[in-house]
């Protein structure tokens, strides 16, 4: 319980202390003309109430990551709590917040255009294709996952295929309609369910007759049952993605940058939404080991009770009762759906940006979207386990590109670039080591993979230090 309470306090404190520092670093200007007014089109550039923008951003980035990812990640042991807290404050929230503010200053430009502006035309072209692929992977993954969850709770004739069709149809509508229509009206309902779920589970953890066996006194070693094939580094840092840092988030920040009314609201929306997601991840990590009895017991429980989905269902029903449990399960279902729909919408915006195709007309939106829907449907035919593994790696790799782009931007503008330089180096090492070592990667020796990962991070740092951008940059003094 002590570790959980300390972690929770640090997360909340991090928003006010480190979040405020990041606001000073980037220099939010409340007098800046906002894209929602200068480029208002009634479709994507629309001024929206701050609470709606926050909920949309929160639900966009949440998905199942802070729930399923946190449960899978906590099997590595108490180190998972450290990564959720430190990753959220110093990497994930900084990544989401700064990418959002940079997008605002660039008239709501999408992520590939932002990265390309800082890292060059070649990287821009790579990022356009890479980001589109990731958005379609997210769309595919978050059709299949909620379809399976809902099918388990409905009559037999409403099977998985029925729900795949229904959810995909909803995604098409959410991609094409103005953002303040379907998404803007449904997200408050989804948001209530997800926040109720988190608050209810936390209430049981704090005031119920449960014990959180954090095991800190025994050390932060790897508790995974197959520690040799699943080393804590880098596996835990890829398993817990959305609950700490996720490249997907930086694709969503520009979409909300087009709806924010004032730049002074960027920290509550972008940094705040990531901290809220970190809290959700922290709650579910603690709930998983409290409900099952420990790290080793968690792995056994998942194997015997239908995996993470079965655990989430059982925790919700047993701890919150029938009504509360149903609301909690609604939140679990709503989370991936609210990520999948905006992923495909974001894919349309990315494609429209690099094709310079105005999206005010429904005909033009269809012209851009139909190929995206077709490719996403094709991706859905791939084995889900394969999709999830490559989604996880692509997700974190996108964070690497984003962090390096933000670092260059800060250096170019004479700002404190160290705040993203170190997270960029760390995530470069994580992703390089993972793709070299993991079975779905090259399957190389662990120490060799780790050595190359460290070398890659150092090489990127040296390249950055020698660049004209870094030489011209100066650290703003406060």
Secondary structure, DSSP 8 states (H G I E B T S, - for coil): -HHHHHHHHHHHHHHHHHHHHHHHHHT--TTS--HHHHT--SSSS----HHHHHHHHHHHHHTTIIIIIHHHHHTT-THHHHHHHHHIIIIIHHHHHHHHHHHHHTTS--HHHHHHHHH-HHHHHHHHHHHHHHHHHHHHHHHHHHHHHHHTTS-TTS-HHHHHHHHHHHHHHHHHS-TTTHHHHHHHHHHHHHHHHHHHHHHHHHHSS------GGG-S----TTTTTS-HHHHHHHHS-TTT--HHHHHHHHHHHTT-S-GGGHIIIIIHHHHHHHHHHHHHHHHHHHHHSSHHHHHHHHHHTTHHHHHHHHHHHHHHHHHHHHHHHHHHHHHHHHHHHHHHHHHHHHHHHHHT---SSHHHHHHHHHHHHHHHHHHTTS-HHHHHHHHHHHHHHHHHHHHHHHHHHHHHTT--THHHHHHHHHHHHHHHHHHHHSTTTT---HHHHHHHHHHHHHHHHHHHHHSHHHHH------
